[in-house]
Amino acid sequence: MQAIWGVGRRLRAWGGVAPGLLEGPVVIFLLTLAALALLAPAQAAASLRFTAAELLGIAPFIALSVVAAAYAKASGIDHRLGSVFGARPRTAIVLASLFGALSPFCSCGVVPIVAGLLGAGVPLGPVMAFWIASPLMDPEMFVLMLPVLGAGFTLAKAAAAVGMGLAAGFATHALASTGALDNVLRPTARAGCCNPGLEDRPLVWRFWREQDRRRGFAREARRTAWFLVRWLALAFLVESLMLAYVPADMVGRLAGGTAWWGVPVAVAAGIPAYLNGYAAIPTVHALIGMGMAPGAGLAFMLAGGVTSIPAAMAVRALVHPRVFWLYVGLGLMGALVAGLAGLALL
């Protein structure tokens, strides 16, 4: 991987390309497309169309995150926002969990929002609560699940989304209070996405009246947009390949049966089997019909939603490894606990 990053740096040096244009994710994206064009031209075209469509679909969220992060930086509100959330972190964790379970963001769609929150200086506890809860449930998913999986299963997944958000938020807050989670953003993210900028600058709501703040807004918007677009484009490209070549139903059958050990197997199977919340509904319904315990099906859906590999790639580029692995660990632990509870209740 480091060699690929080095290739990008050398290409920039040789070709006079603007810094950041040919960095690791862009090089991997182009090499992957080139390999597909040689080995599977039809899939290359399909993956390119899929990536473009997904980026277009998520564009409003990217734009919202870019404008919010740039405005927070230019106006100086980033410091104030972090202070406000830091004053009442426990209340913020509860609200973030509830809002996450009601928000219409998938595992990839939540990345720009998380980037904006971290860049604005919001404490990691509330951000983690929203981060965990948001991909697991939203109003549309709730309505779609009811007729297919039943009220009991649907309510259990909604409760698990909120509960996992709360548990992850409070656990992260406890760790952060010890100083173990300082410097959340990676250096590349801090330089190229949502620069925290927590220096105590005067708050100026109408920043556009000052030339230096206007320049800062434009610079921050460019950096944030490019960081998010290049990583999400690579994530969606990988997603297209997983949907094409990884049979989620076959992976899910490994967790068939009603024994308790089916739950941890379902959690493990949910990691490589990419399932967005909507595609998971008919798949899990079919698996339960083939004998999978509802608790294992619940764990499979939760683990796939939180730890989907495409979203994890973007998350890994955003935060330090210890925060990334904390996110993964909390998500998998929450899916395991929810699945075991589901064995007894569903």
C-alpha positions in Angstrom: 0.0 0.0 0.0 2.8 2.4 0.8 4.3 1.6 -2.6 1.0 2.8 -4.3 1.1 6.0 -2.3 4.7 6.4 -3.5 3.7 5.9 -7.1 1.2 8.7 -6.7 3.9 11.1 -5.4 6.3 10.2 -8.2 3.6 10.7 -10.9 2.9 14.1 -9.4 6.6 15.0 -9.5 7.2 13.8 -13.0 4.0 15.2 -14.5 3.7 18.4 -12.6 0.3 17.4 -11.4 -1.3 19.5 -8.6 -0.7 18.1 -5.1 -3.4 15.7 -4.0 -4.6 14.9 -7.5 -2.7 11.6 -7.8 -2.6 10.4 -4.3 -3.2 6.8 -3.1 -6.9 6.5 -3.5 -6.9 8.0 -6.9 -4.1 5.7 -8.1 -5.9 2.6 -6.7 -9.1 3.8 -8.4 -7.4 4.2 -11.8 -5.4 1.0 -11.5 -8.5 -1.0 -10.6 -10.5 0.4 -13.5 -7.6 -0.3 -15.8 -7.4 -3.9 -14.6 -11.2 -4.3 -15.0 -11.1 -2.9 -18.5 -8.5 -5.5 -19.5 -10.1 -8.5 -17.6 -13.8 -7.7 -17.5 -14.7 -4.8 -19.7 -18.5 -5.1 -19.0 -17.9 -5.0 -15.3 -15.6 -2.0 -15.7 -18.4 -0.1 -17.4 -20.9 -1.3 -14.9 -18.7 -0.3 -11.9 -18.0 3.1 -13.4 -21.7 3.7 -13.9 -22.4 2.5 -10.3 -19.8 4.8 -8.8 -21.0 7.8 -10.7 -24.6 7.1 -9.7 -23.7 6.6 -6.1 -21.6 9.8 -6.0 -24.5 11.7 -7.6 -26.9 10.3 -5.1 -24.7 11.3 -2.2 -23.8 14.7 -3.6 -26.3 16.6 -1.5 -24.8 15.2 1.7 -21.2 15.9 0.4 -22.2 19.5 -0.5 -23.9 20.0 2.9 -20.8 18.7 4.7 -18.4 20.8 2.6 -20.4 24.1 3.1 -20.9 23.4 6.8 -17.2 22.7 7.4 -16.0 25.6 5.3 -18.5 28.0 7.0 -17.5 26.8 10.5 -13.9 27.4 9.7 -14.3 30.8 8.0 -16.7 32.2 10.7 -14.9 30.8 13.7 -18.0 28.9 14.8 -16.0 25.6 14.9 -14.5 26.4 18.2 -17.8 27.4 19.7 -19.6 24.4 18.4 -17.0 22.0 20.0 -17.3 23.9 23.3 -21.1 23.7 23.3 -21.2 19.9 22.7 -18.3 19.4 25.1 -20.2 21.1 27.9 -23.0 18.5 27.8 -21.6 15.5 26.2 -24.0 13.0 27.8 -27.1 14.8 26.6 -25.4 15.1 23.2 -24.8 11.4 23.1 -28.5 10.6 23.7 -29.7 13.1 21.1 -27.1 11.9 18.6 -28.2 8.2 19.0 -31.9 9.1 18.5 -31.2 11.4 15.6 -28.9 8.8 14.0 -31.6 6.1 14.1 -34.0 8.6 12.5 -31.7 10.0 9.9 -31.7 8.8 6.2 -27.9 8.0 6.0 -26.4 4.8 4.9 -23.0 3.5 6.0 -21.2 5.5 3.2 -23.6 8.5 3.4 -22.8 9.1 7.1 -19.1 9.6 6.3 -19.3 13.3 5.1 -21.5 14.1 8.1 -19.1 12.6 10.5 -16.2 14.4 8.8 -18.0 17.7 9.3 -18.8 17.0 12.9 -15.2 16.1 13.8 -13.9 19.0 11.8 -16.2 21.3 13.8 -14.7 20.1 17.1 -17.7 18.0 18.3 -16.5 15.5 20.9 -15.9 12.0 19.7 -18.6 10.5 22.1 -21.6 12.1 20.4 -20.0 11.6 17.0 -19.5 7.9 17.6 -23.1 7.5 18.8 -24.4 9.1 15.6 -21.8 7.2 13.5 -22.9 3.8 14.9 -26.7 4.4 15.0 -27.2 6.1 11.6 -26.5 3.3 9.1 -28.7 0.8 11.0 -32.2 2.4 10.8 -34.1 5.2 9.2 -37.9 5.8 8.7 -38.0 4.4 5.2 -36.2 1.3 6.2 -38.5 0.8 9.1 -41.6 1.0 6.9 -40.1 -1.4 4.3 -39.1 -3.9 7.0 -42.5 -4.2 8.7 -44.3 -6.2 6.0 -41.3 -8.4 5.2 -39.7 -9.2 8.6 -42.6 -8.4 10.9 -43.1 -5.9 13.7 -41.1 -7.7 16.3 -37.9 -8.0 14.2 -38.3 -4.4 12.9 -38.8 -2.9 16.4 -35.8 -5.0 17.7 -33.6 -3.6 14.9 -34.7 0.0 15.7 -34.1 -0.6 19.4 -30.7 -2.1 18.6 -29.7 0.9 16.5 -30.5 3.3 19.4 -29.0 1.1 22.0 -25.8 0.5 20.1 -25.4 4.2 19.5 -25.9 4.9 23.2 -23.5 2.2 24.3 -20.8 3.3 21.8 -21.2 6.9 22.6 -20.9 6.5 26.4 -18.0 4.0 26.0 -16.2 6.4 23.7 -16.8 9.3 26.1 -15.4 7.3 29.0 -12.2 6.5 27.0 -11.9 10.1 25.7 -12.0 11.5 29.2 -8.8 9.6 30.0 -7.0 11.2 27.1 -6.7 8.0 25.2 -8.5 9.3 22.1 -6.8 12.7 21.6 -6.0 13.9 18.0 -8.9 12.0 16.3 -8.3 13.1 12.7 -5.4 11.7 10.7 -2.9 14.3 9.5 -4.0 13.8 5.9 -7.6 14.4 6.9 -6.7 17.4 9.0 -4.8 18.9 6.1 -7.3 18.0 3.4 -10.6 17.7 5.1 -12.5 19.7 7.7 -9.5 21.3 9.4 -10.5 21.5 13.1 -9.2 25.0 13.4 -9.9 25.2 17.1 -7.9 28.3 17.7 -9.9 31.0 19.5 -10.7 33.3 16.6 -13.4 36.0 16.9 -16.8 34.8 15.8 -17.9 36.5 12.6 -21.2 35.2 11.2 -21.0 37.3 8.0 -17.5 36.1 7.2 -17.8 37.1 3.5 -17.2 40.7 4.4 -13.5 39.9 5.2 -11.2 38.9 2.3 -9.0 36.5 4.3 -12.1 34.7 5.6 -13.5 34.4 2.1 -10.3 32.9 1.0 -10.3 30.5 3.9 -13.8 29.4 3.1 -12.9 28.6 -0.5 -9.7 26.8 0.5 -11.5 24.7 3.1 -14.3 23.9 0.7 -11.9 22.7 -2.0 -9.9 20.6 0.5 -12.9 19.0 2.1 -14.7 18.2 -1.2 -11.6 16.6 -2.8 -10.9 14.5 0.3 -14.4 13.2 0.5 -14.9 12.6 -3.3 -11.7 10.7 -3.9 -12.2 8.3 -0.9 -16.0 7.8 -1.5 -15.4 7.2 -5.2 -12.9 4.4 -4.3 -15.4 3.1 -1.7 -18.2 2.9 -4.2 -16.0 1.2 -6.8 -15.2 -1.5 -4.2 -18.8 -1.7 -3.3 -19.7 -2.4 -7.0 -17.2 -5.2 -7.1 -18.5 -6.7 -3.9 -22.1 -6.7 -5.1 -21.0 -8.3 -8.3 -18.7 -11.0 -7.0 -19.5 -11.6 -3.3 -22.8 -13.6 -3.0 -24.2 -12.3 0.3 -26.8 -15.1 0.5 -24.1 -17.8 0.4 -22.1 -16.1 3.1 -25.2 -15.7 5.2 -26.0 -19.4 5.0 -22.9 -20.1 7.0 -24.8 -18.7 10.0 -27.8 -21.0 9.5 -29.4 -22.9 12.3 -30.7 -21.8 15.7 -27.7 -22.6 17.9 -26.3 -19.7 19.9 -23.0 -19.9 18.0 -24.9 -18.9 14.9 -24.9 -15.3 16.2 -21.1 -14.8 16.3 -20.8 -16.6 13.0 -23.5 -14.2 11.6 -21.5 -11.2 12.9 -18.3 -12.5 11.3 -20.2 -13.2 8.0 -21.7 -9.7 8.0 -18.2 -8.1 7.6 -17.3 -9.3 4.1 -20.9 -9.5 2.9 -21.8 -6.0 2.0 -25.4 -5.4 2.7 -26.9 -1.9 2.7 -30.0 -1.6 4.8 -32.5 -2.1 1.9 -30.8 -5.0 0.2 -30.5 -6.8 3.5 -34.2 -7.0 4.0 -35.1 -9.7 1.3 -31.8 -11.5 1.9 -32.3 -11.9 5.6 -35.9 -12.8 5.1 -34.9 -15.6 2.8 -32.2 -16.8 5.2 -34.6 -16.9 8.1 -36.9 -18.9 5.8 -34.1 -21.4 5.3 -33.7 -21.9 9.0 -31.5 -19.1 10.3 -32.5 -17.9 13.8 -34.0 -14.4 13.8 -31.4 -13.3 16.3 -28.6 -14.4 14.0 -30.4 -12.6 11.1 -30.5 -9.4 13.2 -26.8 -9.7 14.1 -26.0 -10.3 10.4 -27.8 -7.1 9.4 -26.3 -5.0 12.1 -22.7 -6.2 11.5 -23.0 -5.6 7.8 -24.4 -2.1 8.3 -21.8 -0.9 10.7 -18.7 -2.5 9.3 -19.3 -2.5 5.5 -15.9 -2.5 3.8 -16.6 0.3 1.4 -17.6 2.7 4.2 -14.7 1.4 6.3 -12.2 2.5 3.7 -13.4 6.1 3.8 -13.5 6.0 7.6 -10.0 4.6 7.8 -8.7 7.5 5.8 -10.5 10.0 8.1 -9.4 9.0 11.6 -6.4 7.5 13.4 -6.3 3.7 13.5 -7.2 3.5 17.2 -10.4 5.4 16.6 -11.2 3.3 13.5 -10.7 0.0 15.4 -12.7 1.4 18.3 -15.6 2.1 15.8 -15.3 -1.4 14.3 -15.0 -3.1 17.8 -18.0 -1.2 19.2 -20.1 -2.0 16.2 -19.3 -5.7 16.2 -19.8 -6.0 20.0 -23.1 -4.2 19.7 -24.2 -6.5 16.9 -23.2 -9.6 18.9 -25.1 -8.5 22.0 -28.2 -7.5 20.0 -28.1 -10.9 18.2 -27.8 -12.9 21.4 -30.7 -10.9 22.9 -32.6 -11.5 19.8 -32.2 -15.3 20.2 -34.2 -15.0 23.5 -36.7 -12.4 22.4 -37.5 -13.0 18.7 
